[in-house]
Each structure stands twice: as structure tokens, then as C-alpha cells.
Amino acid sequence: MKKLLMLLLIPTILLCGCHANSEKEDVSEYYEELSKAQEISILPANTSTATQTLTESEEISDFILALDMEHWEMKALPKEAELAGTFQLSQEETIKFGESATDGELYSVCEMLCYEDIPYVTLKIAGMKMTFKVSDAAMEYLTNYFR
């Protein structure tokens, strides 16, 4: 009886241990996707015109690193949240089998919505919408683009 109980208990512990780390892996997946961006457009709230565009690979890398994604936590957006602006990340379409080159046009792959006075961002990527609580340093960095 004890052996049977141990045989059931060990796989259960192993499976629970594997599941506990999955949220961090999800955030790192988004880091990989965001780092593929070739252009980041900064759009303040209530406007459809970009006030600034990051196109240099070094600027984009610095931007992605400043997000401090390893400290993001998935949370619900507070009701008092007011949009400060949006970062629109774009890249060329992926070359598919049989194609020799892309058309050079950039396509939006992700939108990151930032809010006034609260350390939250909403990520719109691949048809999904997720809200994260971010570090204060990352939020300060992001909101400086809208001042």
C-alpha cells in the first residue's frame, strides 16, 4: 500500500513542479517575440500619429531590455487605469517556404498599452490580450516616451 501511494505521489509532485514554472516561461516567450521587432512606433493616447519611431537595432534592444520582463506578473488591470499611450512593434513578414525575399513592408506584430500613474501594461500579441504588473523602473522608462 505504501509503495502504491509513493508511486502516485512522486509523479504528482513532479508534474506540479513543472507547472509552477510555466508562467515565467510564457513571459520569456514574449521577450523572444518582442526582440524580433524591427520598428517601434510610439503613439500617445488619443492620437493615431506616431510621435517617435525607434528603428535602430541598438535602440530596439535597449528598449526591450529596459522592459525588465523577468519581473512582470500577470494581473488584472485596475478599473481606474487611464491610457497614457501605445507602443506598436512591427517587423517584416516571415519568409515562407518557396519565397526568396519579403516585400519589405512592416506589419504590426504586437501592441503594448501603457497607463498613467500605475505600473501596468497590456500586451496585445497573436490575437491575445494580457495585462501585466511591471516594475516601477520599467514603468518610468516607458512613460518617459509620452512626456
C-alpha positions as CSV (number, residue, x, y, z in Angstrom):
1,M,0.0,0.0,0.0
2,K,2.8,2.4,0.9
3,K,4.6,1.6,-2.4
4,L,1.4,2.3,-4.4
5,L,1.0,5.6,-2.5
6,M,4.6,6.6,-3.2
7,L,4.2,5.7,-6.9
8,L,1.3,8.0,-7.2
9,L,2.8,10.8,-5.0
10,I,6.1,11.1,-6.9
11,P,4.7,11.8,-10.4
12,T,2.2,14.2,-8.9
13,I,4.9,16.2,-7.2
14,L,7.0,16.2,-10.4
15,L,4.1,17.4,-12.5
16,C,3.2,20.2,-10.1
17,G,6.8,21.3,-10.0
18,C,6.9,21.5,-13.8
19,H,3.6,23.5,-13.9
20,A,4.8,26.1,-11.3
21,N,7.5,27.5,-13.6
22,S,5.3,27.8,-16.7
23,E,4.2,31.5,-16.2
24,K,7.9,32.6,-16.2
25,E,8.4,30.6,-19.4
26,D,5.4,32.4,-21.0
27,V,6.9,35.8,-20.3
28,S,10.2,34.7,-21.7
29,E,8.4,33.6,-24.9
30,Y,7.1,37.1,-25.3
31,Y,10.6,38.5,-24.7
32,E,11.8,36.5,-27.7
33,E,8.9,37.7,-29.9
34,L,9.3,41.4,-28.9
35,S,13.1,41.3,-29.5
36,K,12.4,40.4,-33.2
37,A,10.8,43.9,-33.8
38,Q,12.3,46.0,-36.5
39,E,10.4,49.1,-35.6
40,I,8.7,50.5,-32.5
41,S,6.2,53.4,-33.0
42,I,5.3,55.5,-30.0
43,L,1.6,56.7,-30.1
44,P,0.4,58.9,-27.2
45,A,-3.2,58.4,-26.1
46,N,-6.0,59.8,-28.3
47,T,-3.8,60.0,-31.4
48,S,-3.1,57.8,-34.3
49,T,0.1,59.5,-35.3
50,A,3.5,58.3,-34.0
51,T,5.5,61.0,-32.2
52,Q,8.6,58.9,-32.3
53,T,9.8,55.8,-34.0
54,L,12.7,53.5,-33.0
55,T,14.3,51.8,-35.9
56,E,18.0,51.2,-35.0
57,S,18.6,47.7,-33.7
58,E,20.6,49.1,-30.7
59,E,17.6,51.4,-29.7
60,I,15.2,48.5,-30.0
61,S,17.5,46.2,-28.0
62,D,17.8,48.8,-25.2
63,F,14.0,49.3,-25.2
64,I,13.4,45.5,-24.8
65,L,16.0,45.2,-22.1
66,A,14.5,48.2,-20.2
67,L,11.2,46.4,-20.0
68,D,12.6,44.1,-17.3
69,M,10.3,41.3,-18.4
70,E,11.6,38.8,-15.9
71,H,9.8,40.8,-13.2
72,W,6.4,41.0,-14.9
73,E,3.4,39.4,-13.1
74,M,0.1,38.7,-14.8
75,K,-2.6,40.7,-13.0
76,A,-6.0,42.2,-13.7
77,L,-6.0,45.8,-14.9
78,P,-7.3,48.2,-12.2
79,K,-10.5,50.0,-13.1
80,E,-9.1,53.5,-12.6
81,A,-6.5,52.9,-15.4
82,E,-6.1,55.7,-17.9
83,L,-4.3,55.1,-21.2
84,A,-1.0,57.0,-21.5
85,G,-0.1,55.7,-24.9
86,T,0.8,52.7,-27.1
87,F,3.9,51.2,-28.4
88,Q,3.4,49.4,-31.7
89,L,6.0,46.9,-32.6
90,S,6.4,45.9,-36.2
91,Q,8.5,43.6,-38.3
92,E,8.7,42.2,-41.8
93,E,6.7,39.2,-42.7
94,T,8.4,35.9,-42.2
95,I,9.9,34.4,-45.3
96,K,7.9,31.2,-46.1
97,F,8.9,28.1,-47.9
98,G,9.5,28.8,-51.6
99,E,9.9,32.6,-51.2
100,S,13.3,34.2,-51.7
101,A,12.6,37.6,-50.0
102,T,9.9,39.6,-48.3
103,D,8.2,42.6,-49.8
104,G,9.9,45.0,-47.3
105,E,6.7,46.1,-45.7
106,L,6.5,46.2,-41.9
107,Y,3.5,44.5,-40.2
108,S,2.3,45.2,-36.7
109,V,3.0,42.1,-34.5
110,C,2.4,43.5,-31.0
111,E,0.9,46.5,-29.2
112,M,1.9,47.4,-25.7
113,L,-0.5,49.7,-23.9
114,C,0.8,51.8,-21.0
115,Y,-1.3,53.5,-18.3
116,E,-0.9,56.8,-16.4
117,D,0.3,56.6,-12.8
118,I,0.1,52.8,-12.4
119,P,2.8,50.2,-13.2
120,Y,0.7,48.1,-15.6
121,V,1.0,47.3,-19.3
122,T,-1.4,45.4,-21.6
123,L,0.2,43.3,-24.3
124,K,-1.8,42.6,-27.4
125,I,0.0,39.8,-29.3
126,A,-1.1,37.0,-31.6
127,G,-4.8,37.8,-31.0
128,M,-4.4,37.6,-27.2
129,K,-4.7,40.4,-24.7
130,M,-2.8,40.1,-21.4
131,T,-2.2,42.6,-18.6
132,F,0.9,42.6,-16.5
133,K,2.1,44.4,-13.5
134,V,5.6,45.7,-14.3
135,S,8.5,47.1,-12.2
136,D,8.5,50.8,-11.3
137,A,11.7,51.3,-13.2
138,A,10.3,49.8,-16.4
139,M,7.1,51.9,-16.0
140,E,9.2,55.1,-15.5
141,Y,11.2,54.3,-18.6
142,L,8.0,53.7,-20.7
143,T,6.1,56.7,-19.5
144,N,9.0,59.0,-20.3
145,Y,8.2,58.4,-24.0
146,F,4.8,60.1,-23.5
147,R,6.0,63.2,-21.8
